[in-house]
Amino acid sequence: QAVNVVQDKELFGIHEQPNPACTVGRNIQDTIGPIFSVAELALEKALGVVTIEDVVKDILEKEKFNNQ
């Protein structure tokens, strides 16, 4: 795989200490957290089939095209 997920880091960060007096702030973590989780899983799945070889081949093709 070209990309490995680092388990101790999140792809999308959510403000850790939102303002509890703010309507958005006090609800944002519970609202956007599940959305970000779905997005992260989709990205992991998409990138899970990409290899370093795929990336290198793509780069070489682009260079070949650009050097014509």
N, CA, C and O atoms as CSV, one atom per row, in Angstrom:
chain,resi,resn,atom,element,x,y,z
A,1,GLN,N,N,0.833,-1.190,0.000
A,1,GLN,CA,C,0.000,0.000,0.000
A,1,GLN,C,C,0.873,1.246,0.000
A,1,GLN,O,O,1.919,1.296,0.647
A,2,ALA,N,N,0.426,2.230,-0.727
A,2,ALA,CA,C,1.148,3.497,-0.771
A,2,ALA,C,C,0.871,4.338,0.460
A,2,ALA,O,O,1.688,5.172,0.850
A,3,VAL,N,N,-0.265,4.120,1.061
A,3,VAL,CA,C,-0.663,4.932,2.212
A,3,VAL,C,C,-1.083,4.015,3.351
A,3,VAL,O,O,-1.882,3.097,3.167
A,4,ASN,N,N,-0.535,4.276,4.517
A,4,ASN,CA,C,-0.970,3.578,5.728
A,4,ASN,C,C,-1.562,4.600,6.668
A,4,ASN,O,O,-1.041,5.706,6.812
A,5,VAL,N,N,-2.632,4.232,7.294
A,5,VAL,CA,C,-3.282,5.137,8.235
A,5,VAL,C,C,-2.516,5.099,9.552
A,5,VAL,O,O,-2.224,4.029,10.087
A,6,VAL,N,N,-2.202,6.266,10.054
A,6,VAL,CA,C,-1.551,6.374,11.354
A,6,VAL,C,C,-2.653,6.392,12.399
A,6,VAL,O,O,-3.456,7.324,12.448
A,7,GLN,N,N,-2.691,5.382,13.217
A,7,GLN,CA,C,-3.814,5.203,14.130
A,7,GLN,C,C,-3.922,6.272,15.213
A,7,GLN,O,O,-5.019,6.532,15.706
A,8,ASP,N,N,-2.813,6.893,15.591
A,8,ASP,CA,C,-2.894,7.879,16.667
A,8,ASP,C,C,-3.210,9.284,16.161
A,8,ASP,O,O,-3.236,10.234,16.944
A,9,LYS,N,N,-3.444,9.418,14.882
A,9,LYS,CA,C,-3.804,10.713,14.297
A,9,LYS,C,C,-5.140,10.579,13.581
A,9,LYS,O,O,-5.456,9.539,13.004
A,10,GLU,N,N,-5.904,11.641,13.631
A,10,GLU,CA,C,-7.161,11.666,12.899
A,10,GLU,C,C,-6.953,12.438,11.607
A,10,GLU,O,O,-6.198,13.410,11.565
A,11,LEU,N,N,-7.617,12.004,10.575
A,11,LEU,CA,C,-7.520,12.681,9.292
A,11,LEU,C,C,-8.154,14.062,9.363
A,11,LEU,O,O,-7.614,15.037,8.839
A,12,PHE,N,N,-9.292,14.129,10.010
A,12,PHE,CA,C,-10.005,15.393,10.170
A,12,PHE,C,C,-10.023,15.750,11.647
A,12,PHE,O,O,-10.412,14.939,12.488
A,13,GLY,N,N,-9.605,16.953,11.951
A,13,GLY,CA,C,-9.619,17.391,13.337
A,13,GLY,C,C,-10.887,18.160,13.659
A,13,GLY,O,O,-11.415,18.903,12.832
A,14,ILE,N,N,-11.357,17.965,14.869
A,14,ILE,CA,C,-12.517,18.701,15.360
A,14,ILE,C,C,-12.053,19.482,16.576
A,14,ILE,O,O,-11.338,18.951,17.427
A,15,HIS,N,N,-12.449,20.710,16.656
A,15,HIS,CA,C,-12.057,21.566,17.777
A,15,HIS,C,C,-12.312,20.826,19.087
A,15,HIS,O,O,-13.423,20.362,19.338
A,16,GLU,N,N,-11.283,20.720,19.913
A,16,GLU,CA,C,-11.376,19.952,21.152
A,16,GLU,C,C,-12.141,20.663,22.264
A,16,GLU,O,O,-12.736,20.010,23.121
A,17,GLN,N,N,-12.130,21.986,22.259
A,17,GLN,CA,C,-12.800,22.734,23.324
A,17,GLN,C,C,-13.706,23.815,22.737
A,17,GLN,O,O,-13.452,25.008,22.904
A,18,PRO,N,N,-14.763,23.386,22.052
A,18,PRO,CA,C,-15.671,24.382,21.485
A,18,PRO,C,C,-16.397,25.144,22.595
A,18,PRO,O,O,-16.502,24.677,23.729
A,19,ASN,N,N,-16.878,26.294,22.245
A,19,ASN,CA,C,-17.577,27.152,23.200
A,19,ASN,C,C,-18.932,26.526,23.553
A,19,ASN,O,O,-19.793,26.399,22.683
A,20,PRO,N,N,-19.128,26.137,24.808
A,20,PRO,CA,C,-20.402,25.526,25.196
A,20,PRO,C,C,-21.578,26.505,25.168
A,20,PRO,O,O,-22.735,26.086,25.198
A,21,ALA,N,N,-21.286,27.800,25.110
A,21,ALA,CA,C,-22.355,28.801,25.032
A,21,ALA,C,C,-22.826,29.005,23.596
A,21,ALA,O,O,-23.818,29.693,23.351
A,22,CYS,N,N,-22.110,28.404,22.651
A,22,CYS,CA,C,-22.426,28.547,21.224
A,22,CYS,C,C,-23.242,27.334,20.767
A,22,CYS,O,O,-22.881,26.193,21.057
A,23,THR,N,N,-24.330,27.584,20.061
A,23,THR,CA,C,-25.179,26.498,19.568
A,23,THR,C,C,-24.381,25.523,18.714
A,23,THR,O,O,-24.488,24.309,18.887
A,24,VAL,N,N,-23.586,26.049,17.797
A,24,VAL,CA,C,-22.768,25.195,16.936
A,24,VAL,C,C,-21.682,24.515,17.764
A,24,VAL,O,O,-21.476,23.306,17.658
A,25,GLY,N,N,-20.996,25.293,18.579
A,25,GLY,CA,C,-19.896,24.759,19.369
A,25,GLY,C,C,-20.284,23.582,20.245
A,25,GLY,O,O,-19.554,22.593,20.306
A,26,ARG,N,N,-21.396,23.667,20.910
A,26,ARG,CA,C,-21.773,22.597,21.837
A,26,ARG,C,C,-22.327,21.362,21.124
A,26,ARG,O,O,-22.521,20.323,21.756
A,27,ASN,N,N,-22.583,21.460,19.827
A,27,ASN,CA,C,-23.124,20.321,19.083
A,27,ASN,C,C,-22.215,19.805,17.974
A,27,ASN,O,O,-22.483,18.743,17.413
A,28,ILE,N,N,-21.156,20.522,17.647
A,28,ILE,CA,C,-20.357,20.199,16.468
A,28,ILE,C,C,-19.686,18.834,16.561
A,28,ILE,O,O,-19.664,18.096,15.576
A,29,GLN,N,N,-19.139,18.482,17.719
A,29,GLN,CA,C,-18.436,17.206,17.830
A,29,GLN,C,C,-19.366,16.020,17.580
A,29,GLN,O,O,-19.032,15.119,16.811
A,30,ASP,N,N,-20.516,16.021,18.217
A,30,ASP,CA,C,-21.461,14.914,18.034
A,30,ASP,C,C,-22.076,14.897,16.640
A,30,ASP,O,O,-22.475,13.841,16.148
A,31,THR,N,N,-22.153,16.055,16.006
A,31,THR,CA,C,-22.767,16.150,14.683
A,31,THR,C,C,-21.795,15.769,13.576
A,31,THR,O,O,-22.133,14.970,12.702
A,32,ILE,N,N,-20.602,16.328,13.603
A,32,ILE,CA,C,-19.672,16.149,12.486
A,32,ILE,C,C,-18.789,14.914,12.655
A,32,ILE,O,O,-18.250,14.399,11.675
A,33,GLY,N,N,-18.639,14.436,13.898
A,33,GLY,CA,C,-17.801,13.259,14.141
A,33,GLY,C,C,-18.179,12.055,13.298
A,33,GLY,O,O,-17.311,11.486,12.636
A,34,PRO,N,N,-19.445,11.644,13.295
A,34,PRO,CA,C,-19.839,10.496,12.468
A,34,PRO,C,C,-19.650,10.742,10.964
A,34,PRO,O,O,-19.321,9.817,10.221
A,35,ILE,N,N,-19.854,11.964,10.529
A,35,ILE,CA,C,-19.653,12.297,9.112
A,35,ILE,C,C,-18.186,12.121,8.750
A,35,ILE,O,O,-17.865,11.529,7.719
A,36,PHE,N,N,-17.293,12.635,9.598
A,36,PHE,CA,C,-15.857,12.496,9.363
A,36,PHE,C,C,-15.434,11.026,9.400
A,36,PHE,O,O,-14.564,10.618,8.630
A,37,SER,N,N,-16.030,10.235,10.273
A,37,SER,CA,C,-15.690,8.810,10.355
A,37,SER,C,C,-16.014,8.093,9.051
A,37,SER,O,O,-15.217,7.291,8.565
A,38,VAL,N,N,-17.170,8.377,8.490
A,38,VAL,CA,C,-17.561,7.774,7.206
A,38,VAL,C,C,-16.594,8.208,6.104
A,38,VAL,O,O,-16.181,7.390,5.282
A,39,ALA,N,N,-16.237,9.481,6.087
A,39,ALA,CA,C,-15.310,10.000,5.076
A,39,ALA,C,C,-13.932,9.353,5.212
A,39,ALA,O,O,-13.312,9.001,4.208
A,40,GLU,N,N,-13.454,9.197,6.435
A,40,GLU,CA,C,-12.152,8.567,6.661
A,40,GLU,C,C,-12.150,7.123,6.171
A,40,GLU,O,O,-11.192,6.686,5.533
A,41,LEU,N,N,-13.209,6.386,6.463
A,41,LEU,CA,C,-13.296,4.996,6.010
A,41,LEU,C,C,-13.308,4.907,4.488
A,41,LEU,O,O,-12.672,4.027,3.907
A,42,ALA,N,N,-14.030,5.816,3.846
A,42,ALA,CA,C,-14.082,5.827,2.379
A,42,ALA,C,C,-12.708,6.125,1.791
A,42,ALA,O,O,-12.298,5.495,0.817
A,43,LEU,N,N,-12.000,7.079,2.376
A,43,LEU,CA,C,-10.663,7.419,1.891
A,43,LEU,C,C,-9.700,6.259,2.104
A,43,LEU,O,O,-8.919,5.932,1.211
A,44,GLU,N,N,-9.748,5.635,3.275
A,44,GLU,CA,C,-8.895,4.481,3.547
A,44,GLU,C,C,-9.161,3.362,2.540
A,44,GLU,O,O,-8.227,2.725,2.053
A,45,LYS,N,N,-10.424,3.129,2.234
A,45,LYS,CA,C,-10.780,2.081,1.274
A,45,LYS,C,C,-10.233,2.415,-0.114
A,45,LYS,O,O,-9.667,1.554,-0.788
A,46,ALA,N,N,-10.403,3.666,-0.537
A,46,ALA,CA,C,-9.929,4.081,-1.858
A,46,ALA,C,C,-8.408,3.991,-1.954
A,46,ALA,O,O,-7.872,3.530,-2.962
A,47,LEU,N,N,-7.724,4.428,-0.913
A,47,LEU,CA,C,-6.264,4.416,-0.932
A,47,LEU,C,C,-5.692,3.031,-0.643
A,47,LEU,O,O,-4.524,2.765,-0.926
A,48,GLY,N,N,-6.509,2.160,-0.084
A,48,GLY,CA,C,-6.050,0.827,0.265
A,48,GLY,C,C,-5.646,-0.021,-0.921
A,48,GLY,O,O,-4.922,-1.003,-0.760
A,49,VAL,N,N,-6.094,0.335,-2.095
A,49,VAL,CA,C,-5.758,-0.434,-3.293
A,49,VAL,C,C,-4.647,0.214,-4.110
A,49,VAL,O,O,-4.261,-0.308,-5.155
A,50,VAL,N,N,-4.137,1.335,-3.647
A,50,VAL,CA,C,-3.063,2.039,-4.354
A,50,VAL,C,C,-1.723,1.566,-3.803
A,50,VAL,O,O,-1.499,1.567,-2.593
A,51,THR,N,N,-0.835,1.162,-4.712
A,51,THR,CA,C,0.490,0.714,-4.296
A,51,THR,C,C,1.535,1.759,-4.680
A,51,THR,O,O,1.273,2.666,-5.471
A,52,ILE,N,N,2.715,1.609,-4.101
A,52,ILE,CA,C,3.836,2.476,-4.478
A,52,ILE,C,C,4.123,2.304,-5.968
A,52,ILE,O,O,4.433,3.270,-6.665
A,53,GLU,N,N,4.020,1.081,-6.441
A,53,GLU,CA,C,4.235,0.818,-7.865
A,53,GLU,C,C,3.254,1.625,-8.722
A,53,GLU,O,O,3.646,2.186,-9.745
A,54,ASP,N,N,2.001,1.687,-8.317
A,54,ASP,CA,C,1.002,2.479,-9.041
A,54,ASP,C,C,1.411,3.949,-9.104
A,54,ASP,O,O,1.319,4.585,-10.154
A,55,VAL,N,N,1.858,4.472,-7.982
A,55,VAL,CA,C,2.253,5.879,-7.910
A,55,VAL,C,C,3.456,6.139,-8.811
A,55,VAL,O,O,3.476,7.119,-9.556
A,56,VAL,N,N,4.459,5.262,-8.745
A,56,VAL,CA,C,5.665,5.430,-9.561
A,56,VAL,C,C,5.326,5.341,-11.042
A,56,VAL,O,O,5.819,6.144,-11.834
A,57,LYS,N,N,4.497,4.383,-11.429
A,57,LYS,CA,C,4.095,4.260,-12.837
A,57,LYS,C,C,3.396,5.527,-13.321
A,57,LYS,O,O,3.652,5.995,-14.431
A,58,ASP,N,N,2.525,6.075,-12.500
A,58,ASP,CA,C,1.813,7.297,-12.867
A,58,ASP,C,C,2.782,8.463,-13.034
A,58,ASP,O,O,2.664,9.243,-13.978
A,59,ILE,N,N,3.723,8.578,-12.130
A,59,ILE,CA,C,4.725,9.649,-12.224
A,59,ILE,C,C,5.540,9.500,-13.499
A,59,ILE,O,O,5.753,10.477,-14.216
A,60,LEU,N,N,5.996,8.290,-13.786
A,60,LEU,CA,C,6.795,8.057,-14.991
A,60,LEU,C,C,6.005,8.350,-16.257
A,60,LEU,O,O,6.557,8.898,-17.212
A,61,GLU,N,N,4.728,7.998,-16.283
A,61,GLU,CA,C,3.882,8.308,-17.437
A,61,GLU,C,C,3.742,9.818,-17.631
A,61,GLU,O,O,3.815,10.316,-18.754
A,62,LYS,N,N,3.543,10.530,-16.546
A,62,LYS,CA,C,3.418,11.987,-16.629
A,62,LYS,C,C,4.717,12.614,-17.122
A,62,LYS,O,O,4.692,13.535,-17.939
A,63,GLU,N,N,5.836,12.126,-16.635
A,63,GLU,CA,C,7.132,12.643,-17.070
A,63,GLU,C,C,7.373,12.342,-18.545
A,63,GLU,O,O,7.888,13.185,-19.281
A,64,LYS,N,N,7.003,11.155,-18.968
A,64,LYS,CA,C,7.151,10.768,-20.373
A,64,LYS,C,C,6.328,11.706,-21.258
A,64,LYS,O,O,6.802,12.169,-22.295
A,65,PHE,N,N,5.098,11.978,-20.839
A,65,PHE,CA,C,4.215,12.865,-21.588
A,65,PHE,C,C,4.756,14.296,-21.588
A,65,PHE,O,O,4.719,14.966,-22.620
A,66,ASN,N,N,5.253,14.768,-20.453
A,66,ASN,CA,C,5.752,16.142,-20.333
A,66,ASN,C,C,7.055,16.371,-21.080
A,66,ASN,O,O,7.371,17.508,-21.430
A,67,ASN,N,N,7.810,15.319,-21.327
A,67,ASN,CA,C,9.106,15.459,-21.991
A,67,ASN,C,C,9.028,15.248,-23.495
A,67,ASN,O,O,10.060,15.175,-24.162
A,68,GLN,N,N,7.833,15.150,-24.032
A,68,GLN,CA,C,7.694,14.957,-25.487
A,68,GLN,C,C,7.778,16.265,-26.211
A,68,GLN,O,O,7.682,16.299,-27.438
